[in-house]
Amino acid sequence: MINQLFTILEIIEKSTDFLNKKGIPNPKCDSEWIISKVLKKERLQLYLDHNEILPKEKLTQIRKDIIARGQRVPLQHILGNVKFFECDLKVDERALIPRPETELFVETVSKRFHESFSGKFLDLGTGSGAIIISLCKIFSQANGIGYEKSKEAIQLAQENIVLNNLSNVQIEHFDWWDQKIDEKYDLIISNPPYLSLQEWESTEPEVREFDPKPALVSQEKGLADIFHIINSTKTNLKTGGILALEIGSSHSEKVIQKLNLLYKNTEIIKDLNYINRFTISWN
């Protein structure tokens, strides 16, 4: 492939065929994204310039990235960034790749606050910083703190704060199993680990091999961290404050039972696949 001349369209076709044979779910789409990244062209522009002959160095980079994708390296890691709720986020193996479901989570929670809100948010297990950065970008007068156990993830989140030019967010090292929260917040939000070990073992290679396992797997069939957060955060919410959680697909009944013991009102919200995925509880 490297020693021949190819047009953009030919490379799209060859890359798509390669990824299809490797069992990649969306081979054409992934090929377009990778080629678009290397050529610094919008995906539509690839087809407008379909007869353009590619230089050798561009072919070499495309080939390298397509082979990586065929080895199930996540597309987002190859591209190096994602769009998340109008934020640009750097992504790599240091933290979970933000999911569309979590984007819906942020959107749903943000609707509970007025655009002029100037209170305090706390994100437990902030990872790449996607949730707290998004909230603090929406609510520019608010202040947000992201707590994270992984030092690698903290570094990534701090890079994303700089990337989004925010001054109302800070990231701190915190282990909720060993430390206690010492302030009160208007919102405590978390997308904690909620997969059982068995569920994690059955995930796609992109998740199982490249996402940090501690950010995904929790004891007690995925409920240990969720229950710990519920039990330990109520006193850190202001009156009328909100606890918002993303939970596992089989957890809603048990989580609602636990929340109803502590909170006066709880709402359960479905994700993009109509699965009970988010809880919002008022203190």
Stockholm file with secondary structure:
# STOCKHOLM 1.0

chainA/1-283         MINQLFTILEIIEKSTDFLNKKGIPNPKCDSEWIISKVLKKERLQLYLDHNEILPKEKLTQIRKDIIARGQRVPLQHILGNVKFFECDLKVDERALIPRPETELFVETVSKRFHESFSGKFLDLGTGSGAIIISLCKIFSQANGIGYEKSKEAIQLAQENIVLNNLSNVQIEHFDWWDQKIDEKYDLIISNPPYLSLQEWESTEPEVREFDPKPALVSQEKGLADIFHIINSTKTNLKTGGILALEIGSSHSEKVIQKLNLLYKNTEIIKDLNYINRFTISWN
#=GR chainA/1-283 SS CTTSCCBHHHHHHHHHHHHHHTTCSSHHHHHHHHHHHHHTCCHHHHHHTTTCBCCHHHHHHHHHHHHHHHTTCCHHHHHCEEEETTEEEECCTTSCCCCHHHHHHHHHHHTTSCTTCCSEEEEESCTTSHHHHHHHHHSTTSEEEEEESCHHHHHHHHHHHHHTTCSSEEEEECCTTTCCCCSCEEEEEECCCCBCHHHHHTSCHHHHTTSCGGGTBCHHHHTHHHHHHHHHHGGGEEEEEEEEEECCTTCHHHHHHHHHHHCSEEEEEECTTSCEEEEEEEC
#=GC SS_cons         CTTSCCBHHHHHHHHHHHHHHTTCSSHHHHHHHHHHHHHTCCHHHHHHTTTCBCCHHHHHHHHHHHHHHHTTCCHHHHHCEEEETTEEEECCTTSCCCCHHHHHHHHHHHTTSCTTCCSEEEEESCTTSHHHHHHHHHSTTSEEEEEESCHHHHHHHHHHHHHTTCSSEEEEECCTTTCCCCSCEEEEEECCCCBCHHHHHTSCHHHHTTSCGGGTBCHHHHTHHHHHHHHHHGGGEEEEEEEEEECCTTCHHHHHHHHHHHCSEEEEEECTTSCEEEEEEEC
//
